[in-house]
């Protein structure tokens, strides 16, 4: 079975989704809304949803041919180890995934058809928490299979020398399971890998480390590519690519592509270098990573199971849209941040633009919730094109596909943007998984940790002996709906001045309905950055402060329960790391 022609058009280079009319949008989002409400209700009541694809019709129903539910064995009893494709976005807010048509401040008209298919053909997690909501720490936890406090990577500074002898999940996949392991894009890992150092020179003589990849094309984040000097950061993939090509400006003159990139990303470079012609999708950072992912797929060996982690730099700030991306979201209305109306307005909606002589609508745009959406819709198309490539190679039926973010984005809620905060928008992320053995059409509302993606990969690969100190578990029990398998009983997260624990439990002694409670322990007022106005303030001179929320009934953290549910606090406090609020 092949990918449908309608979705194939999304993946085509230079193609974006047409903007629906207001009536079409309302019909589309009304359908999604009703379906989401039904699925949430059924999941809470404990009914296992299993769509019969033989009776379920979708206009894109020829997307994937599913394997049997067996994970490690085929019907003839031989060993089966699936390929694993991990598509990782940077700073992705949990409710901006195309599955939340309504928000507290208004409709969210986000079009992400690939993720719609992921949801229909796999499992969607609505409470996927990250072990730490910051780029470097979150990815270190994933790589080492350990909780935040166990890694020693407390912020985005370079990894400690002490980590060079540690074993990673990727190394176990390569050396123990025999996988061909690949990575591309902004991985935020230690720069000085044995085989794939991010830069050609190592002026500080940093010790080398084996991250565990068989092949890799590594690149920096958006700002570092623009700011860092070429002589100090030689041969970083994306910077080198931009330095090697020229682009044409609106006036017909040519400039170096990196100069145009600097102008768009940080407002520097050649004067007037950033315009609709000089900064197009063919050289956009996320599109570059997609191209490198396909390059790695083309050069991998045949007949060997493989793992690939695709590290997109978007939608991490700077939030910048090409002319085409900016035009695609210009006519839609985007919801305001919570308790912060008017913040992050769409710049292309507040200014007047004229058509230029090339027929393009407007120059590249920076900031605004609409351009965050434009990045996400572009990423949706790029992810689809990678999966399409896997299918064209005849390997999609044997591939587990995982889509997630390294952490969330507050996006202006309660006056705060960015990450590093314990609030739901920052500490969690979308998570979708599909492939052989994964139930179709299921929405799982219980709390899970992206830390356990590593354990899930090792489970699928047949690796049972983890490295010392690894605490990553497997999500297989949820994906296969086999509750006889072990699963994590609570999840944790933390960053600098706070720690949090989330656990599924009965709502109250009188109400047995299952919900999830989140306990936050802050050691200073800094740990409450971005707190809603309703949060109890940090007590002056106190060594710590406890906050409690019901994450099912109050996903926006607006209704604190720390003065009302002391019984829940008492149950969750012992689950915090030693020395935190106890």
N, C-alpha and C positions, 0 to 999 in steps of 0.2 A: 504494500500500500504506500502511496506517495503523499507528499505534502500537497495540500490543496493549492490551487492556483491563486486564490485570493490572499493567502498568507505568503505565498512565494513572492508576490508583488511587494510586500512589506520589506522583504530582505534585500530587494534589488538596490544597488548603489544609486544614490540620488533620488530615492523614492521615499516619500513620507505619506502617512495616512491622510486622506482627504478629511477636511473638517465637516462634521455632520451638521445638518440644519438643526435648529433648536428643537423642532418636533422630533426629529430622529434621535437626537441626544437624549431627550426626556424619555422616549420609549425605551432606548437602550439601557439607560441608568435605572429606570423603573423596574425593568426585567432583572437586572443584576441585583438591585436592592431586595426585591421579593425573594429571589433565589438565595441571597446571603442570609436573610432573616430565617428562611426555612431551614437552611443547613445548620445555622447556629443553634436553633431550637432543637433540632434532631440530635445534634452532637451532644448537647448538654443533657438530654434525656437518655443518653447512653445507647441510642440506636446506631448501628454501624451502617454507614451509607456505602453502597456498592452498586454503582450504575452498571446496568447490563448494556454493554456497548452494542449488542446486537439489536436492541430495541431503541437505543438512544440516538437520535439524529441531530447532527449539528452541521451547519453549512460547510464547516471545515473538518468533517468527520474522517477524512483520509489523511490525518496528520501523522499518526503513529500506529504501527502494528505491534501490539503488546505481546510480551513473552508470558509464559506460565508463571505461577506464583513462586516456583522454586528459586531459591537464591544461589545455592552452591552446587546444585545438581540438575542435570537435564533429565529428560524422560528415560534415557538409556542408562542412567546411573553414573555417567562420566562427570568429571569435575567441571563446574561452570563458574567462572569468575568474570563479572561484567567489567567493561570499561567504565571509567568514572570521569564525567565532565563537570567541573565546578566553575560556575560563572559568578564572580564576586564583584559586586558594586561597592563603591566607596562613599560612605556617609548617606545611606539610603533610609529615609524616614519610613516607619512601618506601615502607615496608612496610605502612602502614595505608591500603590502597587496596582492600580486599576481595578481593585476589588472593593473599594470603599467609595461608592458614589455619593454618600452623604457624610459630611463632617459637622462638627458642632457649629461652625460659622458659615455653612452653606454647601451647595453641591460641589463636588470635585470631578470635573469633566476630563479625567485622564484616560487616554486611549492606549491600552497595552495588550493588543490581541495575542501576542505570544504567551504572556503570563496567563491570559484567559485559558489558553490551551493547556498550559502547565497545570492549572487548577483542575480542569476537566479530566485530564489524563493522569493525574497524580494526586499528591497530597499537599495541601496548603496548611501551614502553621501560622496561627494568628498571634501566638505569644512566643516568638523566638527571641530570647534574650542573648546578648553577647557577654562574654566573660569580662570585658572592659570596653566602654564606649569611646575608645581612642584608637587610631589606626595601628600604631606599632604594638601596643600592648594586646589588642584584640587578636592580631595576626600571630603574635608570639605565642599566645595561649593556644591557638589552633595548631601551630607548627609543633609545639612541644607537648601538646596533649595535657596541659596542666592549667589549674586555676590561676587567676591574676597574681595573687600573692606568692605563688610557688615559682613563677617564672623569673622574678627579679626585673622584668621589663616594665617599669612603672610609668613611663611616659614615652614620647617619641624620640628620645635621644638614642644614639647608636647602642646596639646591643652590647652587653658586657662581654669582656674577654672570657669570662668564666663559661659562657655558653658554647664556646667553640668545640667542646668535646661532648656536648649533649646530642642525644639522638632525636630526630624529628619523625613525625608521622610519615613524611615523604620518604625518608630514608628506609623506614620499615617497609613501605610499599615497594620500593625499588629492590632492596637487598633481601628481604624475607619472602615477599610475595612474587618477586620477579616481574614487577610492572615496569613499563617504560614510562617514567614520570617526567612531566613537562610543566613549565610555567612561563607565562608571559605577562608583560605589563608592570604596573606599579605594585610590587609585592610588599613593600615596606619591611623586607627582611634584612638581615645582616648583609652589608654590601660585599664582603670579601669571601665569597664562596670559592672553593677550590677550583671548580671547573667553569663557573659562570660569575666571575666578579662583575659587579655592575659597572665599574670603571676600569680603564686600562692601566691607570697608575694608582699607586698606594703610597702616597707621600708620608703617611704616619706609620708605615710598616705594621699595619694591623694584622694580627694573626689570621690565618685562613680557616675556614669552616666548611664542612660538607653539609649543605642544606638537604641534600637527598634527591636532586634532580638529574635526570639523564640528559635532558636538553632544556634550554631556557633562552628566552629573549627578554631581558629585564630592562625596565625603564623607570624614570622618575615621575613624581607627581607634577601637576600643572605648573605650580609656581617655581619649583626648582629647575624645571626645564627652561623657564624664562630667565631666571636670575643667575643661576650658577655659572661660573666662568668655564669656558671650554677647556682651558689649559689644566684646570684642576679636576675636571670630571670628563675625561676623554672616553669616547666610544660608548657612552650611554646611548641606547638604541634610538629613542625618539629625537633627542637633541641632535644626534648625528644625522638622522634622516632629514630634519628641517634645515640644518646647515648646508646640506648637499643639493638642495633644489631651489629654484626661483619660482615666484608667482607673479601674476600680472594684476596690477591695481585697476581700479575703475577707469583711470585716465589713460590706461594702456601701457604705462611704464612698468618695468619689472624690478622687483626687489627680492632679497633673500627671504625664504619662507619663515625662518626663525625671527627675523625682524618684524614681519607681519604678525606672527604669533605673540611676540612681546608686546606689541601695541594693543592687541586685543585682550591679553590676559592681565597685564600689569600696567598698561598705559605708557609703556616706554618703547624703545626701538626707533625705527625711522619715522620721522614726523608724517602723520597721515598715512601710516603704513597699514593700518587696520581698516579695511573696508569690505564691502560685500564680495568683491572679486578675489581679494588676496587671502581671505580666510574662509575656506569652504570645507565641506564635509570630507573631501578626499584627503585632507591633511589634518583633520580634527583628531585630538588625542585618543578618544574612545574608538574612532574608526581605525586609527593606526594599530591599536591593540587587537582589534578584531582581525585585521590583516595578518598580524604576527601569529595569532592563534591558528588561522588557516594554514599559514606557512609551516608551523610545527606539525600540524596534522598531515600535511603532504610529505614531510620528510621522515615521519616516524616509521619504524620497521613494521612489516606485515606479520600477521600471525602471532602477535604477542599482546596480552592485555595492557591497556594503557590508562594513565591518569593524567588529566590536564587541568591546571588551575589558571583561569583567565582573569587577570586583575585589572579591571577597568578603573581609570582614574576618576571618572564621573560617577555620580553628580557632585562630588566634592567641590567646594569653592576653589577658585573663582567660578561662579555660575555664569558661563558664557555660551551664547547661542550663535551659530552662524546665521546668515541672513535667512536661509531657507528654514532652519529650525525656528527662528524667532517669528517668522511669518506664520508658521503652522499653528501657533498657540495664540496669535494676536487677537483673534475674534472671539475667544472664549473668556468667560468670567471665572476668576480663580478666588477661592475663599481666603479671607483674611486670617492671620494668626489668631489664636485664642487670646483674649484680653489684650489685644494689640492692634486695633483696627487701623488700616491704612499703611501698615508696615510692609515692606517688600512688595510694593505695588509693581505692576507690570510696566516697565519703562516704555515699551513700544506702544502702550495704550495711553500714555500721558504726554506723548510728544507727537508732532506732526511730521510725517515723512513723505517725500516725493519719490516717484519712480525715477531711477537713473537710466542712463542710455543703454544699459544691458538688460533692462526689463525687470531687474530685481527690486524687491519692494523696499527694503530698508537695510541699513548696515548691521553688522553684528551687535548683539545686545548683551549687557552684563547685569546681573542681579535680578531680583524679582522672582516671586513664586512661579510665575508663568514660564520663566526660562529654566527653572529647576524642573518643571514639567517637560519642557522641550528636550532637555538632556535625557530624561527618563524615557520619553517616547522614542528618541533616537537609539538609546541603549536597548530597548525592547526589540527594535528591528535588527540591531547588530547581533544580539544573542540568538535571535531566530536564524540569522544567516550562518552562524557557526553550527547550530544544530542541523540545519539543512545540509551543510557540508558533510557532517558525520553521516547523515542518511544517504547522501549520494555516494559515499564510500562503502555503503552496505553494512554499516556497523551500528546504526541507531538502535536496532532491536536488542543489541547486547550492551547497551550503554545506560548507566544511571546518570540522569541530568539533575544537577542541583543549582538553584539560583538563590543567592542570599546577599546581604550586605555585611560589611565589617562592623558597622554600628549605624545608629540612626542620625537624625538631624532635627534639632528643635524648631528650626525654620521660623523663628520669630515669636513662638508661643510665649506668653507671659514676659515679653520683652527680651528674650534671649534666643540667639541663634547659635548653631554649632553643636558640639558634642561634649563628652566628658561629664554629663549630668545624669542623675538617677531617674529622671522623668521618662515616661514611657516612650516619647518620641525620639529620645536620644539613646536609651539603653536597650532598645529592641530594634528589630529589622524584619522585613519580609523574608519568608523562607518557603520555597517550593521545591518539591522533589518528585520526579517521575522516572519510570523505567521498569525493567523486569523485577517482578516481586512487589512493586509498590501499588497499593490499592488506588483505584480510580475515583475521582470526584469526592474525595474526603477532605473535610476541613477539620483540623485538630485544634481545639481551643485550649488545651492544657499547656502549661509552661514547659518549654524545652530550652536547651542551651546550644548555641552554635559551636561551643567547645566540643560537643559530641559529634560533629560532622567527621572529625578525624577518626573517632572510634567506629563510626558507621562505615567509613571507607575500609578500615582494617577488617571489620567484620565481613563485608562483602568480598574482600580479597582473600579471606581465609587465614588472616594473621591472628593468632590467639595469644602470643607472648609479647606483651608490650614492654617498652623500656621502663626501667625503674622510675617510680615517681609519677608516671602517667596516670591520670584519673579520667581521661576521656572515656565515655561510655558509647553505646550504640543506640541509634534510633530505630533499629530494625523491628523491634516489637511494635512500634507505632505504625511504621510503614507497611508491615505485613499484617497488622491487626492481630498479632499473636501475643496476648497478654501473659502467656506463660513464660515469655522471655523476660530477662531482667531489664529494668529501666530505672532511670534516675528519679529519686523521690522529691527533690527540690533543686532549684537552680540558683546560681549566685552570680553577682557582678560587682565591680568596684573600680574606683579610680581615685587616687590620691586621698582626698579628705572624706570619702564616704564608702560604705559597703551596703549591699542590699541582698536579700534572699527572697525568693518567690516560691510559694508552695500551693498546690491544689489541695483543698480541704472543704468540708461542709461549711455552708454559709454561717450557720449558728447551731446551737443545740436544739433550737426549735425548728430550724429550716435545714433539712438534709441536702438540699440542692447543692451540687458541687460548684464552687467558685475558686478563684485564686486570690491569695493575699500577698501583698508586697510590703516587706518591712525594710525601711531605710534607716541606717545609722550614720549620722553625720558627726564628724569630730571637730568641726568648726563651721562658722557661717559660710566659708567658701564651699563647703559641701552641699549648700543649699542654693547655689547659683541657679537662676531661672525658676525658682520656686513659684508656684501659683500664689496669688494673693490670699487664697484660703488656707494655705499651709500654716501650721502653728509656727511662730517665729522661733529662731534659735535662742535659747535662754542665755542671758548675759552671764559670762563666767562659768558656764557649765562645761564639763569635759566632753559631753556628747549630747546628741538630740535624736530621739526616735520618732519616725513617722510611719503611718500605716495606711494602705490603700487597698480597695477591692478592685483588681485589675479587669474583671469581667464587667461589673456594673459601672465602673468609673475608669475607663481606659485613659482619660485625660488628666488623671491625678488632681481632681478639683474638689473631692469630698473626703477630707482626712478623717480617719477613724481612730487615731491614736489616743483620743480621750474617751472613746466609746468601747473599744474591744481589747481590753487589757488581757483577756484570756487568749486571744490570738497572738498578741505580742509575746506573752509568756511562752507560747509554744514555738515561736519562730526565733526568739533571741538565741537559744543554744545552737542554732544553725549558722550563725554569723561566725566569721573567723575569730580566732582567739584574740582577746584584747579590744574587741569592738562592742561597745555598749554592754559589756559584762566583764 
